[in-house]
Amino acid sequence: MPTTEPPEALSSLVQRVDAAFRNSAADRRRLHDSEWRAGDDTPSVLGEVEVRADAVRGIVLTRLAVGRHETTKLIDIVTSSCFAGSPLLSSWLADESVRFPAFASYLRALEDLRAATLADLQAELGRRAT
C-alpha cells in the first residue's frame, strides 16, 4: 500500500542529508580538485560516496512515495551501501576526513539515514513474518 505521508523520522533524515550536502559544497569542490590532480587511476572518494548516497537516498524516497516492496532485496542493497564496507572510504574517514569536516558531516548524515532505513526495512520484514 503506498504511503501518502513520509514517516517523520526518515523524512527528517532526508532533509538533514540534503542540508549536509549543501553545506559541504566547498569541501566537495576541494576534494574534487584533489582527486582531479591525482589522475584517473586513483580511486574516487566522491564517486564511492555518490554511488552509496544515490542507492540509499533513492530507496528511501521511493519507499516514501510508493510504499514497501521487495523488502529483502532492499535490505541487501542498504546493507551493502555501508561506508564501512568500502576500504577506500574507511581509510579516507580515518585519515583524511579531518581536512574536510563538512563533507565528513555529510557522510555521517548519510550513514544515519542508511542505518534508519535498514532498521525500518528490517522492522517491516518482521511485521510481515508475524
N, C-alpha and C positions, 0 to 999 in steps of 0.2 A: 504494500500500500504506500503510495507516495506521501511524503510529508509536505505540509503546506508552510510550516514554520520550522526553521532550523533549530535543532536542540541548542539551547542557550550556551552551554559550555563550548561546544565545537565552533559555533558561530563567533563567540568571543575570541577563541584562539585563532581563528582565521583572520579576524581583524587585527589581532596582535602580530601575527606573521606579516600581514600587509604593512603595518606601521613599521615593523623592524626592517622590512625590505626597503621601504622608502628611506628610513634613517641610515641605512648602510650604503647609500649611493656613493659617497666619497671613498669608503673603504673598498667597495667593489671596483670602482674605477682604478684605484691604486693597485689592487690585486690583479686586475685585468692587464694593466700596463706591465706589471712584473712578469706575469705569465707570457705576455706577448714577447717581451725581451728574451725570455728563456728559450723560445723556439717551439716548433711543432712537436718535437719528440718528448717534451716534458709533460707529464700528466697535469691536467687542469683541475684545480680545486673548484673553481667556478662551475666547470662542466659537471663534475660529480655532484655538486650541491644542486645544480639546476635539475638534473635527472631525478634526484630523490625528492626535491621540492615539488616538481611537477606531478610526480606519482602520488605523493601524499595529499597535496592540496587538491589535485583533480579528483581523487577518491572521495575526499571529504565533501567537496562541492557537489559532486554527482550524487552522493548519498543523501545530502541535504535536499537536493532538488527532486530526485526520483524515488527515493526510498532505499530499502535494503534488499540487495540482490547479490547472489554469488558470494556470500559471506566468507566461506572458506578460502576461496581464491583471493579475495581482498585482504584477508588476514596474512596470507603468504606474501603478497606484494608489500603491504605495510611493514611486515616484519623484515623483509629484505631491504627496505629503504632506510634502515637504521644507520646513522653515521658511523657507529662503532664497527659496522660490518665492512667498512672500507678502510684498508690500510693507509691509503693516501689521506683520507680525511682524519683518521685517528692521529696520524703523525702530525698533520697540519694543526689540528686542535691543540696538541700537546706542545708543539714547538713554535708555531707562528701566530696563533690566534691573538696573542697579547699585542701584536703590532696592528691588528685590525679589530678593535673591540666592538665596533658597531656591527661588523659582519659576523663576528662570533655571537653577538646577541641575536642576530637573525637566525643563526644555526640553532641556538638554544630554543628560540620560539618555534622553529620547525620541529625540533625534537619533541617539544612539549605537545605540539599538535599531533605528531606521529604517535606518541605514547597514548594520548587521549583517544585517538581514533582506534588504535589497537584494542584498548580496553572496551570501547563501545562495540566494536565488532565482536570481540570475544563474549561480551555480555549478550549480544543479540544471538549468537550461536548457542549460548547456554539457555536462553529463553526458548529457543526453537527445540532444544533437546528435551525440555520438560513438558 
